[in-house]
Each structure stands twice: as C-alpha cells, then as structure tokens.
Amino acid sequence: MAGNKALILALADKKERQRLAKNVLEPAGYRVLEAENAKAARALMHDEEPPLLLLGDSLPDGDPFELAEELRATHVSLPIVMLTEADNLDHALRAMRIGVVDYLRAPFEATDVLESVGRALQHRRNWLQWVKKETGRLTGTLNKRLTELEAILRQVDDGVLVLDGAKRVMLVNQALRSAYGLDDREVLGETVGDLFKNDEILRAVLAQEVHGEHTEVQGQDGRVFSLNTTRVPEVGTVVTLHDITYLKELDRMKGDFVNTVSHDLRSPLTAILGYVELIERAGEVNEQQAQFIERVKVSVRSTTDLIGDLLDLGRMEVGVADDRERLQIEELVAETIEEQRNQVASRGQTLRLSKSSKLPEVIGSRTQLRQVMDNLIGNAVKYTPEQGEIRVMLREEDGQVIVHVADNGPGIPTEEQSQIFERFYRASNAGDEVQGTGLGLAIVKAVVENHRGRIWVDSKPGQGSIFTVVLPVAEDSKRI
Ligand code: ADP
C-alpha cells in the first residue's frame, strides 16, 4: 500500500484516466490525484510528494519524457510507470534510459496496472530502506570518527582551541584548559574576549589573527607556548599552543653560559689592547712592526665587538631588567638617523622618514630600543648598495606602534628568511666585504620580544627587504 499519500496519474485521455482511477486503483485501496497535463503533474508533485507517478506518453503541454527526466532528478526516490498508447520502440528506449521502473502498453488491463503499481511501490520501499540503512551506517562511522578525533584532540599535549567565524569557542582541549586555568568551566560559545579576559596578549594576538605565524605567549601556569593560528575555510580558526618552556629554559642556560664566557674573554682582550698600545710607546718600531700592531688592534677590536654583542644578547635572553620608561619611538629613530647621516651621505644613499600624525608612546628601555633601531637602520644602510634608498615608516594601528624599515638592497633568500634572527646566522648573499657578527638581528628580536612586541621580515631577493617591528602602545599614552 502507498500509505496515506496519493499516487499521481498524469494522462491526457480523460476517460481512460478516470477509468483507471475509479475502477482500477481506488478499488484496490490507492488514493489517486489526476493530472490532465504536465503543468498539473508538476504542481501536484510539488505539493504532494507522491510515492509513485503513472505517466502517459503524450501530454498536451509538453514532452512527458522530458517531464519524467526532470522529476527523476528532483525526486530521486520517485518510481515512474509509463503508460503508452502506441507500440513505439523509440518511446520504450527513452523510457528505459530515463530509468522508469515499468512500461505498460494500452490497453491497460486492471491486473497488469495493479501488478506494476505494486512492484513500483515495493521498489521504492526497498530503495528507501537501503538509503536509511546506509545513512545509519555512515552516520555511525562518522560519529565514531568524530568521537575518536575529539578524544585525540583532548589528549594531545599541545593546547588546541577552535573558534568559529565570530571568534566563539567551538572546541577547547584539556592542555589549553590547564594552561589558562579554565578547569571544567563550560566555555563553548564564549567569545575569545570573554574567555581570556585577563590575558591581554593572547586577546590581542587572537584579535589580530596573523595566520601561519608563530607568536610566543605565556600561560597562566607560567609555561611558554608557541602560538599558531590557522584559518580553516567553513570552520573558522584553529589555534594551537605548543609548549616550548623547555626550549626557553635551554636558551636561558645558553644565555648564562655566554654571559660568563664573554666576561672572561673580555678582560684578557682589554689587557692585550693595553699592552699593544704600550709597545708603540716603549720605543721605536719599524714599519712592518707597526703594520702588525695595527692588525692586532683591528682583530682585538672586532673580537671585542663580537663579545659586546654576545654580552648584550646574553643579558637580553636572561631578561636582565633595564630601566623602563615612556618614550617616543620617533625620537630614537631620529637619533639613529642622525648618527647614520655621514655613512648614508658617503654611500650616496637616501634615507627618508615618514610617519602618520600623532604617534603614541610605548614603554621600554631607551638603550635597548635604540639598539633595535641602530641595528635595523644600520643593516639597511650596510647591505643596500650605493645610491640605494632606505625608508623608515612609523604608524599606529590597533593599539600598537609599527615601525617599518625598508630598503631596495639585495633582499634575503626566501628559504633563509626565518633563520636570519638566529645567532651568528648570516645570509648566503651577505658577501664577505660587508662586516658583521650575525648577532645584530638576534639582539633585535630578543629586545622586541622582551618588550612584548613582534618582529618579522618581508623580503624579495633582488628587490629589497622590509623589517617590521610592532610594539604595544603605553596605556594613557601621550602623542606627539
Ligand atoms: P650581521 O652582523 O651579519 O649584519 P644581523 O644579525 O644584523 O648580522 O643580520 C643577519 C643577516 O641578515 C645578515 O648577515 C644579512 O645576511 C641579513 N640581513 C639583515 N638585514 C638585511 C638587509 N637590510 N638587507 C639584506 N640582508 C640583510
């Protein structure tokens, strides 16, 4: 039986239609809705969602085969029985291609029609049952996979946070909960702003959402994490926090080591330099001896520079406290530019400063931040060939002061860009004629991070480099 839904009988011949409905189908218990043309059949299909369509092979307002094809596409579970007036092989073939379940030829005998309708309805029931079973199986597999995935995410040591498009929490795992003291609090649906109310840095990083970039953040339990955000289309943002506390500790130990060794190296060097200077005063030296003495002095000075850099870095990495004050980055930049003036002029370069109006203050160590500007602008001058252009741009955005130092020098090979902030790393295109220790950018990075800022480089080999430093604005900041 077709349940309480009516079959649709679309047949142009009114007499035959009524005979089939009244004398054959209804007496067998089927409800029947009659359609005299394609338009009516379409309307009934739309309103009734019937379990079966009996369709004549000629309709006054259109090709029934096209109608059948159209309905098969939109009502995938609908069986169609074709009722044909003429013995037409072409019609039979078309019907088969469309996928009608049966094809009856006039005269339509009651037993044939009822048998065919019964078969077609059974066919539909079987099909629906199969779909139901298959859907159940697939849903079961999917649910299982989902549960497994959730279990994995909950168990991994890295913190995982999934946010939807509106930055509301969709998933947060145990590692992240314990790092941020969330315990068993229900956080689903909360916004990042509410969730990390007390963590200004994390809020700022997540609000900014620079994808694929690693940022260091500190959890409430003191651990240090490398935070990475990835945009997942149609989901939102996946934030992962990888625990790097042990790496930081290792770094601190390295810093200690460097500090001690540098101190111990510096004193004998000072002595060497002192004695070398005394040689000249002790008596006449010939030209060759004077040359040797000069070489010793140059070497001792460059070693002293290297040790100085190492000491700075060591101090920075162990976080030796420096006096912090409110300051205008623009002033430091202006001082550096002034100091570089002669060098820039002798190389025929241009060095320009541009800034958006009224820059706010930042809080930091004047000496250290000056060192940042000296290194970045100094590098730009040092690596850019003669006649080159260097631009320093200052602006404010979202509570941060942003400094860009751009040049049109040789750039940095793409695969080396992530390494240039490491200690002693000098890019392969740096050239021996340009003096350097490979420590400048490591110092810059350590200072910037000590000031809760970020630094990165955008560079195209052969076209130039842009170093960007972002520092948080001091609260209630004055502007100039
Ligand atoms: P160095 O003492 O060698 O200048 P840094 O740590 O300051 O050391 O820089 C590391 C490396 O990064 C440099 O050796 C150089 O290869 C590359 N580099 C830094 N700044 C620039 C720049 N403005 N243009 C091209 N390369 C640069």
Boltz pocket constraint, residues with backbone or C-beta under 6 A from the ligand:
constraints:
  - pocket:
      binder: B
      contacts: [[A, 375], [A, 376], [A, 379], [A, 380], [A, 383], [A, 384], [A, 407], [A, 409], [A, 410], [A, 411], [A, 412], [A, 420], [A, 421], [A, 422], [A, 425], [A, 426], [A, 427], [A, 428], [A, 429], [A, 430], [A, 435], [A, 436], [A, 437], [A, 438], [A, 439], [A, 440], [A, 441], [A, 442], [A, 465]]
      max_distance: 6.0
